[in-house]
Amino acid sequence: MKWFLKMMCPVVALILLQSCEKEVANNEEIIDHFTYGAKFNWREDAIKTGNGDWKKITNGHVFSWLAQGSSLQRSNFAVYSNRANINADFLYTIQKDSVFALILVSDTVYFLNADHNRRTDLEGNLTFSPDSSLILKNTAISPAISVKYKLEK
């Protein structure tokens, strides 16, 4: 009987552990809290070419700003999966996740080049009042493109 219990306990434990197997959904978003604790999504709202007028964008793409806490002030990374409207490439800090580095100085957003210096062809302005908005401007192309983003809540 003692031998039977010694053999059955591990078998029962193994069966119970096998039933706890988790299935991962293909579209499940996994947040790595060691890398960042908050994600601020900025959705494209309007676009302007050159000195033209702003044109509304419906269902715009998302620029995701990754932060360590609940503030943008100490965040240095972002993800921008579809850059069709801004027509700019980024130097990826984490290539497989398309994460790139940025720097926020006062209300200006700077992007880094391969030498870790500020790019002069692409920059942004952050405004918190009256509404939170972000404007990215790409001057590397002619005419220059500006995209306005609204913070999703």
LOPA-920144 format. One line per field, with one value per residue: residue number from 0; x, y, z of N, C-alpha, C in turn. Coordinates in nm, 4 decimals. Atoms other than C-alpha are relative to their C-alpha. Example, Ala and Ser with C-alpha at 12.3 -4.5 7.8 and 13.67 -1.06 7.14 Angstrom:
num: (0|1)
n_px: (0.0890|-0.0820)
n_py: (-0.1190|-0.1190)
n_pz: (0.0000|-0.0060)
ca_px: (1.2300|1.3670)
ca_py: (-0.4500|-0.1060)
ca_pz: (0.7800|0.7140)
c_px: (0.0900|-0.0770)
c_py: (0.1200|0.1090)
c_pz: (0.0000|0.0730)
end
This chain:
num: (0|1|2|3|4|5|6|7|8|9|10|11|12|13|14|15|16|17|18|19|20|21|22|23|24|25|26|27|28|29|30|31|32|33|34|35|36|37|38|39|40|41|42|43|44|45|46|47|48|49|50|51|52|53|54|55|56|57|58|59|60|61|62|63|64|65|66|67|68|69|70|71|72|73|74|75|76|77|78|79|80|81|82|83|84|85|86|87|88|89|90|91|92|93|94|95|96|97|98|99|100|101|102|103|104|105|106|107|108|109|110|111|112|113|114|115|116|117|118|119|120|121|122|123|124|125|126|127|128|129|130|131|132|133|134|135|136|137|138|139|140|141|142|143|144|145|146|147|148|149|150|151|152)
n_px: (0.0825|-0.0901|-0.0591|0.1079|0.0174|-0.1185|0.0082|0.1213|-0.0075|-0.0596|0.0839|0.1121|-0.0539|-0.0310|0.1273|0.0547|-0.0812|0.0254|0.1296|-0.0135|-0.0733|0.0627|-0.0067|-0.0241|0.0724|-0.0888|0.0066|-0.0158|-0.1063|-0.0717|-0.0724|-0.1157|-0.0026|-0.1370|-0.0451|0.0799|0.1173|0.1176|-0.0025|0.0857|0.0306|0.0341|0.0606|-0.0071|0.1252|0.0023|-0.1251|-0.0212|-0.1117|-0.0587|0.0692|0.1430|0.0920|0.0124|0.1075|0.0368|-0.0287|0.0909|-0.0643|-0.1441|-0.0905|-0.0327|-0.1370|0.0044|-0.1106|-0.0206|-0.0522|-0.0277|0.1008|0.1202|-0.0360|-0.0791|-0.1253|-0.1161|0.0125|-0.0944|0.0224|0.1309|0.0270|0.0845|0.0038|0.0315|-0.0470|0.0318|0.0293|-0.1143|-0.1055|-0.1315|-0.0528|-0.0594|-0.1059|0.0642|-0.0771|0.0332|0.0449|0.1117|0.1223|0.0096|-0.0093|-0.1042|-0.0274|0.0311|-0.0330|0.0925|-0.0647|0.1041|0.1173|-0.0473|-0.0345|-0.1100|-0.0270|-0.1441|-0.0547|-0.0892|-0.1068|0.0687|0.0189|0.1340|0.0262|0.0489|0.1034|0.1239|0.0168|0.1391|0.0358|0.1001|0.0829|0.0940|0.1139|0.1221|0.0126|-0.1286|-0.0259|-0.1378|-0.0166|-0.1279|-0.0266|-0.1070|-0.0507|-0.0931|0.0644|0.0509|0.0132|-0.0025|0.1273|0.0259|0.1132|0.0468|0.0498|0.0780|-0.0219|0.1160|0.0207)
n_py: (-0.1203|-0.1138|-0.0117|-0.0475|-0.1439|-0.0706|-0.0056|-0.0692|-0.1444|-0.0728|0.0143|-0.0930|-0.1358|-0.0220|-0.0177|-0.1301|-0.1042|0.0021|-0.0625|-0.1446|-0.0548|-0.1218|-0.0233|-0.1400|-0.0461|-0.0631|-0.1459|-0.0419|-0.0976|0.0295|-0.1175|0.0332|-0.1049|-0.0337|-0.0957|-0.1202|0.0228|-0.0661|-0.0190|-0.1114|0.0120|-0.1222|0.0375|-0.1025|-0.0752|-0.0891|-0.0047|-0.1246|0.0089|-0.1322|-0.1057|0.0147|0.0084|0.1298|0.0855|0.1004|0.1407|0.0904|0.1275|-0.0153|0.0959|-0.0319|-0.0203|0.0404|-0.0509|0.0906|-0.0718|0.0822|-0.0321|-0.0644|-0.1293|0.0031|-0.0714|0.0879|0.1087|-0.0161|0.0986|-0.0030|0.0962|-0.0615|0.1137|-0.0393|-0.1375|-0.0390|-0.1429|-0.0847|0.0341|-0.0074|0.1224|-0.0198|0.0910|0.0802|0.0423|0.1421|0.0222|0.0937|-0.0620|-0.1311|-0.1044|-0.0973|-0.0950|-0.1417|-0.0838|-0.1112|-0.1141|-0.1003|0.0463|0.0463|0.1415|0.0239|0.1387|0.0204|0.0634|0.1132|-0.0460|-0.0386|-0.1450|-0.0416|-0.0166|-0.1335|0.0134|0.0477|-0.0370|-0.0174|-0.0941|0.0535|-0.1038|0.0571|-0.0853|0.0417|0.1448|0.0677|0.0331|0.0188|-0.0255|0.0438|-0.0657|0.0615|-0.0950|0.0707|0.0133|-0.1269|-0.0951|0.0558|0.0547|-0.0101|0.0830|-0.0342|0.1161|-0.0236|0.1019|0.0839|0.0178)
n_pz: (0.0000|-0.0072|0.1312|0.0866|-0.0257|0.0483|0.1454|0.0432|-0.0279|0.1133|0.1186|-0.0176|0.0110|0.1403|0.0703|-0.0371|0.0621|0.1437|0.0278|-0.0188|0.1121|0.0504|0.1434|0.0298|0.1191|0.0970|-0.0089|-0.1387|-0.0198|-0.1228|-0.0462|-0.0821|-0.1023|-0.0343|0.0993|-0.0187|-0.0825|0.0566|0.1447|0.0406|0.1428|0.0713|0.1275|0.1035|0.0044|0.1164|0.0749|0.0748|0.0940|0.0220|-0.0748|0.0257|-0.1127|-0.0651|0.0503|-0.0990|0.0287|-0.0697|-0.0352|0.0175|-0.0619|-0.1394|-0.0457|-0.1409|-0.0792|-0.1116|-0.1163|-0.1168|-0.0998|0.0509|0.0571|0.1233|-0.0214|-0.0134|0.0966|0.1097|0.1046|0.0649|0.1066|0.1024|0.0921|0.1368|0.0158|0.1376|0.0124|-0.0329|0.0969|-0.0634|-0.0593|-0.1308|-0.0402|-0.1039|-0.1155|-0.0062|0.1378|0.0153|-0.0498|0.0651|-0.1032|0.0296|-0.1080|0.0178|-0.1157|-0.0217|-0.0636|-0.0152|0.0751|0.1296|0.0084|0.0927|0.0338|0.0072|0.1195|-0.0290|-0.0896|-0.1244|-0.0006|0.0398|0.1428|0.0340|0.1020|-0.0609|-0.1402|-0.0384|-0.1055|-0.0906|-0.0602|-0.0965|-0.0257|-0.0692|0.0150|0.0177|0.1401|0.0416|0.1433|0.0549|0.1270|0.0775|0.0998|0.0888|0.1300|0.0495|-0.1100|-0.1346|-0.0490|-0.1433|-0.0432|-0.1339|-0.0735|-0.1213|-0.1026|-0.0274|-0.1444)
ca_px: (0.0000|0.2860|0.4465|0.1130|0.0740|0.4312|0.3637|0.0144|0.0930|0.3383|0.1049|-0.1903|0.0271|0.1459|-0.2112|-0.3197|-0.0274|-0.0956|-0.4517|-0.3235|-0.1558|-0.2248|-0.3078|-0.1770|-0.4052|-0.2428|-0.3580|-0.2844|-0.0806|0.1843|0.3183|0.6672|0.6416|1.0172|1.0641|0.7769|0.4830|0.2522|0.1648|0.0270|-0.1463|-0.1571|-0.3956|-0.3429|-0.6056|-0.5066|-0.2395|-0.0902|0.1333|0.3703|0.1934|-0.1509|-0.4523|-0.5041|-0.7101|-0.8933|-0.7801|-1.0420|-0.9235|-0.5638|-0.2670|-0.1361|0.1936|0.2506|0.4713|0.6167|0.6788|0.8232|0.5571|0.2480|0.4372|0.5802|0.8665|1.0916|1.0049|1.2475|1.0886|0.8010|0.6435|0.4898|0.3822|0.2372|0.4249|0.2558|0.1430|0.4672|0.6912|0.9864|1.2075|1.3390|1.6552|1.5201|1.6565|1.4782|1.4439|1.2046|0.9528|1.0038|1.0889|1.2830|1.4329|1.3174|1.3954|1.1472|1.3011|1.0534|0.7729|0.9871|1.0226|1.3534|1.4340|1.7821|1.9982|2.2557|2.5128|2.2616|2.2365|1.9151|1.7731|1.7076|1.4684|1.2057|1.0827|0.7657|0.5896|0.3833|0.0940|-0.1121|-0.3480|-0.6298|-0.6215|-0.3368|-0.1873|0.1346|0.2508|0.5270|0.6906|0.8998|1.1115|1.3239|1.0694|0.9392|0.6902|0.7210|0.4502|0.3028|0.0755|-0.1328|-0.2138|-0.4717|-0.4111|-0.6464|-0.7993)
ca_py: (0.0000|0.2365|0.1656|0.2297|0.5735|0.6696|0.5941|0.7394|1.0798|1.1861|1.0499|1.2493|1.5632|1.5234|1.4878|1.7988|2.0039|1.8968|2.0222|2.3718|2.4238|2.7741|2.8432|3.1698|3.3549|3.4840|3.8409|3.8489|4.1524|4.0687|4.3619|4.3225|4.5156|4.5018|4.7042|4.9493|4.9903|5.2100|5.2513|5.5787|5.5349|5.8361|5.7875|5.9764|6.2501|6.4864|6.5268|6.8318|6.8391|7.1338|7.4555|7.3206|7.2774|6.9981|6.7094|6.4758|6.1095|5.8482|5.5308|5.6510|5.4386|5.4300|5.5669|5.3910|5.5645|5.3266|5.4609|5.3175|5.4857|5.6978|5.9933|6.0629|6.2625|5.9636|5.7538|5.6912|5.4266|5.3957|5.1626|5.2795|4.9753|5.1517|5.4689|5.5132|5.8707|6.0034|5.8295|5.7911|5.5064|5.4617|5.3090|5.0205|4.9655|4.6280|4.5126|4.2182|4.4344|4.7462|4.9524|5.2730|5.5390|5.8961|6.1833|6.4309|6.7695|7.0230|6.9884|6.8688|6.5039|6.4074|6.0808|5.9293|5.8377|5.5551|5.7661|5.8251|6.1925|6.3853|6.3576|6.6887|6.5512|6.4200|6.5726|6.6279|6.8716|6.7672|6.9836|6.9128|7.2069|7.2578|6.8987|6.6489|6.6264|6.5261|6.6567|6.4750|6.6526|6.4803|6.7304|6.4626|6.4461|6.7233|6.8628|6.8062|6.6023|6.6769|6.4335|6.5322|6.2671|6.2614|6.0741|5.7794|5.7406)
ca_pz: (0.0000|0.0833|-0.2526|-0.4294|-0.2626|-0.3486|-0.7145|-0.7359|-0.5789|-0.8539|-1.1232|-0.9853|-0.9526|-1.3113|-1.4382|-1.2473|-1.3795|-1.7380|-1.7137|-1.6293|-1.9654|-2.0979|-2.4606|-2.6012|-2.8427|-3.1613|-3.1026|-2.7306|-2.6332|-2.3764|-2.1757|-2.0343|-1.7080|-1.6621|-1.9796|-1.9364|-1.7049|-1.9130|-2.2765|-2.4121|-2.7479|-2.9776|-3.2729|-3.5996|-3.6174|-3.9001|-4.1679|-4.3356|-4.6441|-4.6713|-4.5675|-4.6581|-4.4349|-4.1850|-4.3254|-4.0899|-4.0767|-3.9976|-3.8258|-3.8130|-3.7137|-3.3565|-3.2255|-2.8903|-2.6362|-2.3769|-2.0264|-1.7088|-1.4980|-1.5375|-1.6856|-2.0303|-1.8790|-1.8090|-2.1133|-2.3952|-2.6171|-2.8619|-3.1172|-3.4450|-3.6428|-3.9493|-4.0495|-4.3880|-4.3183|-4.1685|-4.4295|-4.1931|-4.0818|-3.7316|-3.5922|-3.3858|-3.0377|-3.0233|-3.3836|-3.3358|-3.1452|-3.3634|-3.0541|-3.1168|-2.8932|-2.8510|-2.6183|-2.4707|-2.3928|-2.2589|-2.5165|-2.8096|-2.9096|-3.0699|-3.2463|-3.2504|-3.5497|-3.5733|-3.3829|-3.0978|-3.1930|-3.2482|-3.5976|-3.7689|-4.0315|-3.7900|-3.4674|-3.2734|-3.0447|-2.7448|-2.6218|-2.3105|-2.3140|-2.4095|-2.5462|-2.5340|-2.8813|-3.0489|-3.3866|-3.5751|-3.8662|-4.1333|-4.3274|-4.5001|-4.7808|-5.0016|-4.9320|-4.5567|-4.3849|-4.0436|-3.8612|-3.5592|-3.2958|-3.0186|-2.6947|-2.6553|-2.3133)
c_px: (0.0862|0.0623|-0.1019|-0.0206|0.1179|-0.0033|-0.1192|0.0062|0.0678|-0.0836|-0.1171|0.0481|0.0318|-0.1263|-0.0597|0.0793|-0.0211|-0.1310|0.0056|0.0746|-0.0769|0.0173|0.0141|-0.0738|0.0980|0.0017|0.0151|0.1184|0.0638|0.0827|0.1119|0.0168|0.1409|0.0568|-0.0755|-0.1258|-0.1263|0.0202|-0.1002|-0.0196|-0.0456|-0.0524|0.0082|-0.1369|-0.0108|0.1385|0.0058|0.1233|0.0496|-0.0660|-0.1509|-0.0818|0.0011|-0.1189|-0.0210|0.0335|-0.1013|0.0700|0.1499|0.0795|0.0407|0.1510|-0.0028|0.1275|0.0093|0.0668|0.0220|-0.1046|-0.1185|0.0272|0.0822|0.1400|0.1219|-0.0073|0.0901|-0.0243|-0.1413|-0.0072|-0.0979|-0.0090|-0.0289|0.0299|-0.0326|-0.0212|0.1210|0.1187|0.1404|0.0395|0.0664|0.1127|-0.0534|0.0976|-0.0205|-0.0654|-0.1249|-0.1325|-0.0260|-0.0035|0.1153|0.0101|-0.0409|0.0373|-0.1016|0.0738|-0.1004|-0.1240|0.0376|0.0428|0.1077|0.0164|0.1497|0.0400|0.0948|0.1130|-0.0542|-0.0074|-0.1417|-0.0096|-0.0536|-0.1138|-0.1356|-0.0031|-0.1471|-0.0169|-0.1161|-0.0734|-0.0996|-0.1254|-0.0361|-0.0256|0.1390|0.0157|0.1501|0.0038|0.1400|0.0161|0.1212|0.0416|0.0980|-0.0591|-0.0535|-0.1308|-0.0048|-0.1396|-0.0068|-0.1223|-0.0326|-0.0633|-0.0776|0.0250|-0.1265|-0.0112|-0.0596)
c_py: (0.1256|0.0259|0.0566|0.1502|0.0806|0.0142|0.0830|0.1507|0.0759|-0.0086|0.0972|0.1447|0.0329|0.0232|0.1365|0.1139|0.0064|0.0682|0.1513|0.0664|0.1172|0.0098|0.1495|0.0349|0.0724|0.1514|0.0505|0.0942|-0.0260|0.1216|-0.0466|0.1121|0.0352|0.1016|0.1316|-0.0346|0.0616|0.0183|0.1098|-0.0093|0.1336|-0.0416|0.1167|0.0656|0.0873|0.0006|0.1296|-0.0194|0.1402|0.1034|-0.0057|-0.0059|-0.1404|-0.0744|-0.1124|-0.1408|-0.0832|-0.1334|0.0038|-0.1067|0.0490|0.0090|-0.0283|0.0427|-0.0863|0.0748|-0.0963|0.0219|0.0669|0.1360|-0.0190|0.0565|-0.0902|-0.1180|0.0275|-0.0945|0.0096|-0.1107|0.0664|-0.1005|0.0387|0.1485|0.0560|0.1503|0.0888|-0.0261|0.0134|-0.1366|0.0343|-0.0995|-0.0781|-0.0411|-0.1491|-0.0330|-0.0869|0.0576|0.1366|0.1142|0.0928|0.1012|0.1408|0.0736|0.1125|0.1083|0.1136|-0.0498|-0.0521|-0.1459|-0.0145|-0.1501|-0.0138|-0.0648|-0.1123|0.0372|0.0447|0.1519|0.0306|0.0128|0.1396|-0.0064|-0.0406|0.0430|0.0240|0.1047|-0.0576|0.1161|-0.0662|0.0844|0.0745|-0.1501|-0.0588|-0.0372|-0.0091|0.0256|-0.0452|0.0624|-0.0654|0.0976|-0.0655|-0.0188|0.1363|-0.0246|-0.0727|-0.0471|0.0192|-0.0836|0.0370|-0.1246|0.0458|-0.1158|-0.0769|-0.0215|-0.1332)
c_pz: (0.0000|-0.1387|-0.0998|0.0169|-0.0527|-0.1524|-0.0484|0.0231|-0.1132|-0.1276|0.0061|-0.0147|-0.1456|-0.0820|0.0297|-0.0657|-0.1508|-0.0353|0.0115|-0.1152|-0.0604|-0.1506|-0.0232|-0.1288|-0.0933|0.0120|0.1426|0.0124|0.1352|0.0359|0.0918|0.1015|0.0444|-0.0979|0.0135|0.0771|-0.0562|-0.1498|-0.0339|-0.1508|-0.0558|-0.1367|-0.0976|-0.0156|-0.1253|-0.0647|-0.0796|-0.0880|-0.0287|0.0888|-0.0190|0.1281|0.0577|-0.0588|0.0999|-0.0497|0.0780|0.0188|-0.0243|0.0731|0.1388|0.0193|0.1496|0.0718|0.1244|0.1148|0.1159|0.1089|-0.0653|-0.0633|-0.1272|0.0204|0.0034|-0.0962|-0.1191|-0.1167|-0.0553|-0.1055|-0.0964|-0.1138|-0.1446|-0.0168|-0.1372|-0.0139|0.0269|-0.0933|0.0574|0.0536|0.1326|0.0200|0.1190|0.1091|0.0231|-0.1333|-0.0078|0.0479|-0.0614|0.1011|-0.0355|0.1134|-0.0399|0.1276|0.0071|0.0770|-0.0008|-0.0724|-0.1382|0.0079|-0.1073|-0.0216|-0.0231|-0.1317|0.0419|0.0953|0.1353|0.0169|-0.0452|-0.1514|-0.0255|-0.1005|0.0563|0.1453|0.0283|0.1072|0.0781|0.0658|0.0938|0.0182|-0.1270|-0.0122|-0.0160|-0.1465|-0.0232|-0.1499|-0.0389|-0.1373|-0.0660|-0.1094|-0.0966|-0.1387|-0.0428|-0.0735|0.1350|0.0407|0.1500|0.0313|0.1438|0.0630|0.1232|0.0948|0.0241|0.1498|0.0286)
end
